Amino acid sequence: MIQVFKFPRETILDSHVTNCGFATVGQVAAWKPEYNFIINGDGWPDGGRTSNSIWYSEGGGKNQKQMEWRPWINFNKSNEYKFGWVIGTHFWNFNCVSGSRFIVERGAVNSQSWRWSPELNARTAIGIAYNGDLVVAVVDGYDKYKETFLDAGLSLLGLAELMIENDCETAMDLDGGGSTTLYVNGVLANEPNDDGIPGERAVVNHLCLRLLEIPGTEPPPVEPPPNPEPSSIPPIIETKELDGTPIGRYIKE
């Protein structure tokens, strides 16, 4: 399954990159129900306890070491977003998550995308369209070693072409494979697979958005307030004249 979402800037009410460390996206959705769109973030080195590259949460630098000129996307206090990659400029980041590489630059496929990760796999990508919309793609696919799960997924080149088809001027890939996970309105919205086992993988950080609306989805139902217990409803007393003519109603305390 391939899902692509486009969010105009004015529909992004709040943004947050987690600082809790390893957790599934589902756990974060339960901890932070105020955010109605949550995806996985950056990858991490084998045996590592932090992200591969630059990571900021609410102004705090969780990882300030850039890996291999990897890019990031930053959301400032006003929820404005932009990409960065030049080391030194990251000190102004507020909520920032890194990707592996730019797969789309100036509206064209990065010329090296065909060499990076050519296998078909699950993918997560984020981009900015020419009109400024935020674009997020979530692609399900089998694990590249097991080759037994769901659809074929996409290569990195295919992911770049998908982002261009959706008007991206710039886009980068986030961690993919078993990490690719999406929650919408507090509900799992894709089919993650952790090394051949259907289900979520704990990831090092997460991008959380509170959106005015999510195109193609219904908002979560609003539970009506419970009716008061009958015993708690004060009885209404009606008074009448002797001939039966009503003269008033009052609530008995």
Steps between C-alpha positions, in 0.01 A plus 500: 500500500625846405366803688587862422377794707521872418463753780476875430706703745195657660359158597803415719398616846789348697807284447725295724797266471518257790787477748385180673745273321404159368122448484251386241293758317195344664641568846559863408145527361370379838727735696424804283138476383496872416699419184288341228776412250817320614774331295835339572812715481871439446690173512774411746833315492516135604509485876460877522274691736460816294412600144731474204515876457370840622204478742333780697194487727337823624823691456723243668772334295468125551764429236711781354735281298426492129561173319623507139347841416155362566211748470232582754162669514438751778174636640542826690288631787250640250477158327668633188715234339803484274780265407862546603827318456780752565662426834504807725151612397352217708550699821179691417296181472199447725324175403722325251527151357763381252470281194748289312535722191323743271322285244350801319684831447366796300215283377724231351604154614837501676730348241635250756160366610520199270820391676368539855279222627384361162302217664124520542405573860270693729578873497423824684570836335431867567516788255401858429294574189547799272198668661641443850282205597656235721492162323531168685516158333466167680558185292447148629716217370669175583817473700795487260641185662179301554321604179171368633291799605234706328569697183834537334565845645718750315866552424649833604481612138132403491443695821663809347278471192194468725590825680552681168160375380361675807658837412800485736780746440709340775459169682700265721449145616460416868574158646318229305460123503374376835498853639236635258191567714210745486231586755204721403251618760655261752451194277761294312459598134748275320627141528848508657725196495799453728743258332229274362272520804190714450501772763681813609866555571617739772675796335732765638287810428164597357345796317164604646261747336174649621304577187183695441391227260645193332379464138322172433444414865219547744566676830474279808144472629410727789355308790179659629503587869344225710142549617475568872382220720122510545542539874703817444231677295293730727127433471290767333190593701200656330258706710134541414190686620222300656321489161811350338631817332885489498658797675871417492784247499801483723788260563506332835844534655 
